[in-house]
C-alpha cells in the first residue's frame, strides 16, 4: 500500500525507537507493537501485548486478500484507515443476558461468516460473545479496555487457541485496537516495499 507518511509521524517513530529498542521483534510483531505504542504514547505496551508472528503472517495475507474487517464499535472503525469495516452496533438491541455489543457481534457474524478479522477495542462483552461463536477468524484483535471484564475476556481469548493480538492488562481501547489493525494494513506485502 502506497502511503505518504507525515513528518510528525516520522519524528514520533524516531523518538519511540530512541526510547525503546524494538529491533528484536519479528517484522509484523514489531509493526504492531510500534503502532500501538505510537497511538497511546505508552511504552509499556511493548511487554503488555501478546501475539504470535506466524498468526500475524497469516492474518496479514488474509487482510491483503480482502478478508472482511469487523469492529465492535464505530470508534474502532473510525480509526481504521483505507479499509471498509463492518460494525453492527447501531442495529443491535440489548436484552436479558445480552448486551448491545454482544448482539452486534452476533449480527456481524451472521453477515460476514468465517475468515474475518475481528477488531474489538471497547466492549469486553463483545469479545466474550465472539468466543462463543464458531467464527473461525483469520485474527482477533482483542484489546477491550476497562476494570470490569477486560482482563478476563482477553485471557479467555488467549486460552481459546484462536489467532489473536491481545494484552494482559486492563489497558486497551479503540485507538490501540485500530492501530494494531492499521499496522497490518500498512506493512508491505512484499519485502521490496519495506522502508525501515
C-alpha positions in Angstrom: 0.0 0.0 0.0 1.4 3.3 -1.0 1.1 5.6 2.0 2.5 9.1 2.5 3.9 9.3 6.0 3.6 12.7 7.6 6.8 14.2 9.0 5.2 14.3 12.5 4.7 10.5 12.4 8.3 10.0 11.2 9.6 12.1 14.1 7.3 10.2 16.6 8.7 6.9 15.5 12.2 8.2 15.7 11.6 9.3 19.3 9.9 6.0 20.1 12.8 4.0 18.8 15.3 6.2 20.7 13.5 5.3 23.9 12.7 1.6 23.2 14.7 -0.9 21.2 12.1 -2.9 19.1 14.7 -4.4 16.7 14.5 -7.8 18.4 10.8 -8.3 17.4 9.9 -10.1 14.2 8.7 -7.8 11.5 4.9 -7.9 11.9 5.1 -8.1 15.7 7.4 -5.0 15.6 4.9 -3.2 13.3 2.0 -3.9 15.7 4.0 -3.1 18.9 5.3 0.2 17.5 2.0 1.4 16.0 0.1 0.6 19.3 2.8 2.4 21.3 2.6 5.3 18.9 -1.2 5.5 19.2 -1.1 5.6 23.0 2.3 7.1 23.8 2.7 4.2 26.2 5.9 2.2 26.0 4.6 -0.4 28.5 2.7 -2.0 25.6 6.0 -3.5 24.5 5.7 -6.0 27.3 1.9 -6.0 27.7 0.9 -7.1 24.2 0.7 -10.8 23.3 0.8 -12.1 19.7 2.4 -14.8 17.5 4.4 -13.8 14.4 3.1 -16.9 12.4 -0.5 -15.9 13.2 0.2 -12.3 12.2 1.7 -13.5 8.9 -1.5 -15.5 8.0 -3.7 -12.6 9.1 -1.6 -10.1 7.1 -2.1 -12.3 4.0 -5.9 -12.7 4.7 -6.2 -8.9 5.2 -4.5 -8.1 1.9 -6.5 -10.8 0.1 -9.7 -9.0 1.2 -10.8 -10.6 4.4 -13.7 -8.6 6.0 -12.8 -6.5 9.0 -15.4 -6.3 11.8 -15.3 -3.8 14.6 -17.2 -3.8 17.9 -17.8 0.0 17.9 -17.8 2.9 15.4 -14.8 4.5 17.2 -12.6 1.5 16.3 -14.0 1.6 12.7 -13.2 5.3 12.5 -9.6 4.7 13.4 -9.1 2.1 10.7 -7.8 3.9 7.6 -8.2 2.8 4.0 -10.4 -0.2 4.6 -14.1 -0.7 4.8 -15.3 -2.2 8.0 -18.5 -3.9 9.4 -19.9 -2.6 12.6 -23.5 -3.6 13.5 -23.8 -1.8 16.8 -26.4 0.6 15.6 -28.6 -2.4 14.5 -28.2 -4.2 17.8 -30.5 -4.4 20.8 -29.8 -5.4 24.3 -32.0 -7.9 26.1 -31.9 -10.2 29.2 -28.4 -11.6 29.5 -27.3 -9.9 26.2 -25.6 -6.6 25.9 -26.0 -4.5 22.8 -22.3 -5.0 22.0 -22.7 -8.8 22.2 -25.8 -8.7 19.9 -23.8 -6.6 17.4 -21.2 -9.3 17.3 -23.8 -11.9 16.6 -25.3 -9.8 13.8 -21.8 -9.2 12.2 -21.0 -12.9 12.4 -24.2 -13.7 10.5 -23.2 -11.1 7.9 -19.5 -12.0 7.3 -19.2 -15.7 8.3 -15.8 -17.3 8.8 -12.4 -15.9 7.9 -12.9 -12.3 9.1 -10.6 -10.1 11.1 -12.3 -9.0 14.3 -11.1 -5.8 16.0 -12.5 -5.3 19.5 -11.3 -2.3 21.4 -14.2 -1.3 23.6 -16.5 -3.9 25.0 -15.4 -7.0 26.9 -18.8 -8.4 26.3 -18.3 -8.2 22.5 -15.1 -10.3 22.9 -16.8 -12.7 25.2 -19.7 -13.2 22.6 -17.2 -13.7 19.8 -15.6 -16.5 21.7 -19.0 -18.4 21.9 -19.5 -18.3 18.1 -18.0 -20.6 15.5 -16.4 -17.6 13.8 -13.2 -19.3 12.5 -11.5 -15.8 12.4 -8.3 -15.0 10.4 -7.4 -12.9 13.5 -9.0 -11.5 16.6 -7.5 -8.2 17.8 -8.9 -8.3 21.3 -8.0 -5.1 23.1 -11.0 -4.0 25.1 -10.4 -1.6 27.9 -11.7 -1.4 31.4 -11.7 -2.6 35.0 -14.7 -4.9 34.6 -14.3 -7.9 32.3 -11.4 -6.7 30.1 -8.6 -8.7 31.6 -10.8 -11.8 31.9 -12.1 -11.6 28.3 -8.6 -11.1 26.9 -7.3 -14.1 29.0 -10.2 -16.2 27.6 -9.2 -15.1 24.1 -5.6 -16.2 24.6 -6.8 -19.6 26.1 -9.2 -20.1 23.2 -6.4 -21.0 20.7 -7.8 -18.5 18.2 -5.2 -16.4 16.3 -5.0 -13.2 18.3 -3.5 -10.0 19.3 -4.3 -9.2 23.0 -2.7 -7.7 26.1 -2.6 -8.8 29.7 -3.6 -5.6 31.5 -6.8 -3.5 31.8 -5.4 -1.2 29.1 -6.7 -1.1 25.6 -9.3 0.9 23.7 -10.5 2.0 20.3 -7.2 3.8 19.4 -4.9 0.9 20.2 -7.2 -1.7 18.6 -7.4 0.2 15.4 -3.7 0.9 15.5 -3.0 -2.9 15.6 -5.1 -3.4 12.5 -3.5 -0.4 10.7 -0.1 -1.9 11.4 -1.0 -4.9 9.4 -2.6 -2.8 6.7 0.4 -0.6 6.3 3.0 -3.3 6.5 4.3 -4.1 3.0 3.1 -7.3 1.3 6.5 -7.8 -0.5 10.0 -7.3 1.1 10.9 -4.9 -1.7 8.3 -2.5 -0.4 9.9 -2.2 3.1 11.4 1.2 4.1 12.7 0.7 7.6 
